[in-house]
Structure formats: structure tokens, C-alpha cells
């Protein structure tokens, strides 16, 4: 088995981005984009390490600014920064290879934005419980006037999560999100797309994937609804569906 190297990539803003790259000398590289306040220690990331070594494909894993072992405080960043982190490291690390973008929750939103930058090199896209535009649709629109005023004045709003903790919501987090909304657009995708979503997802409703289907215009698009699946989709049976999704692309 090819053990991944652990390294740090320095962005133009001098942020250290923690990444792992598994080079199996394949013409194809899977790029995993994790979710909000997650990292590359997740079950999905561990599964992908095993998958690429068995199937002899390359893999790039990394953590956005303010996440995992990357530098910076979470509250200093937003989707704008995390898109730029992703774009920069992919551009630096993957020079010629075809790429398969796999985005989990917020990572799927980032992947959709990245399509225009890497369009000709994308072999496929997989969205796991995709959460496009969640800062606007699932947070901002559901806040009351008092909560919105608090954020506009620069105070941190603690949004309860379904994982028994909270997300610190900042003005930058919300208003940068408004600049990268994708659900009101049509994006031509000349490559296969696989979306996986659980009916029991309490963080991002499953119909979000239906909305994303209207955004991503592809002749090869498949949505797998998992009746008992939650937001994480990290159980063995969920990872088996991810396995099938990747194989349908490669």
C-alpha cells in the first residue's frame, strides 16, 4: 500500500493548508472536499484512502483554512476563502490529470463553484448530501430580525447543529456566501454526476439534491436517495453506494 505523505501547502495569503496526496501514478485523481467544520480524519476520507489504493487511483485530501490541522481561526474565513484554498491547491498539485470531484455537504457547493475553473479536466462529480447555498437558504433566511441584526453588527451568532455543538456564524460567513450562490444558475456539465442523499438528513433536506439537479445540466446525472440515510452517510452501506458511484464514473 502506498502510504500518503503529510504536508502543508502555503496559500498566497500565507495560510498553511494541511493535505495528504496519495500518488498511485494514475491518469486520474480523486479530490475530496470535506464539509463545514470537518476534516480529513472522517470515515469517508479513510474509506477513500483504501479505495484508491485498491483501485490504483490518485487521491488528494486537504483541510480548508481554519479547519483540522490547517492554520487560522475558523471565524476569520468563509466560503470565499475555502473555494480559493481548494482552487489553489488543486492547480498546484494536479497539473495534468483528469479529476473526479467528491464533495461532502459544503464541499459539494465548493465543487460546483470549481467546475468553471477545471471544466475540461473533470471526469466526474459526486455530491454527498450536497449543501449548495446553505449559508443563504438554510441559515440566513431562517434567522429572525434580531439574529440578523446581531450578525450585521459583527457579532458571532451561535447556530446549534445536529451534532450537539454549534457553528459560529459571522458577518463574513453569511455575506461572502451571497457572492457564490449557484442554485439560481444553470451550469453545463459534460461529465457524469452522482448525487447521494439521505431521507433522514436533518442538516440538509434531501430535496436540496433535487434543486441541484436543475442547476447541473448533464446527460449523465444520477440521484441515489437513501431511505434511512442521515447527513453524514458514513455507514458501511452508505460507503458501498459511494463505491458504486465512483466506479460508475471511472
Rosetta blueprint (number, residue, H / E / L):
1 X L
2 X L
3 X L
4 X L
5 X E
6 X E
7 X E
8 X E
9 X E
10 X E
11 X L
12 X L
13 X L
14 X L
15 X L
16 X E
17 X E
18 X E
19 X E
20 X E
21 X E
22 X E
23 X L
24 X L
25 X L
26 X L
27 X L
28 X E
29 X E
30 X E
31 X E
32 X E
33 X E
34 X L
35 X L
36 X L
37 X L
38 X L
39 X L
40 X L
41 X L
42 X L
43 X H
44 X H
45 X H
46 X H
47 X H
48 X H
49 X H
50 X H
51 X H
52 X H
53 X H
54 X H
55 X H
56 X L
57 X L
58 X E
59 X E
60 X E
61 X E
62 X E
63 X L
64 X L
65 X L
66 X L
67 X L
68 X L
69 X L
70 X L
71 X L
72 X L
73 X L
74 X H
75 X H
76 X H
77 X L
78 X L
79 X H
80 X H
81 X H
82 X H
83 X H
84 X H
85 X H
86 X H
87 X H
88 X H
89 X H
90 X H
91 X H
92 X H
93 X H
94 X L
95 X L
96 X L
97 X L
98 X E
99 X E
100 X E
101 X E
102 X E
103 X E
104 X E
105 X L
106 X H
107 X H
108 X H
109 X H
110 X H
111 X H
112 X H
113 X H
114 X H
115 X H
116 X H
117 X H
118 X H
119 X H
120 X H
121 X H
122 X E
123 X E
124 X E
125 X E
126 X E
127 X E
128 X E
129 X L
130 X L
131 X L
132 X L
133 X L
134 X H
135 X H
136 X H
137 X H
138 X H
139 X H
140 X H
141 X H
142 X H
143 X L
144 X L
145 X H
146 X H
147 X H
148 X H
149 X H
150 X H
151 X H
152 X H
153 X L
154 X L
155 X L
156 X L
157 X E
158 X E
159 X E
160 X E
161 X L
162 X L
163 X L
164 X L
165 X L
166 X E
167 X E
168 X E
169 X E
170 X L
171 X H
172 X H
173 X H
174 X H
175 X H
176 X H
177 X H
178 X H
179 X H
180 X H
181 X L
182 X L
183 X L
184 X L
185 X L
186 X L
187 X E
188 X E
189 X L
190 X L
191 X L
192 X E
193 X E
194 X E
195 X E
196 X E
197 X E
198 X E
199 X L
200 X L
201 X L
202 X L
203 X L
204 X L
205 X L
206 X L
207 X H
208 X H
209 X H
210 X H
211 X H
212 X H
213 X H
214 X H
215 X H
216 X E
217 X E
218 X L
219 X L
220 X L
221 X E
222 X E
223 X E
224 X E
225 X E
226 X E
227 X L
228 X L
229 X L
230 X L
231 X L
232 X L
233 X L
234 X L
235 X L
236 X H
237 X H
238 X H
239 X H
240 X H
241 X H
242 X H
243 X H
244 X H
245 X H
246 X H
247 X H
248 X H
249 X H
250 X L
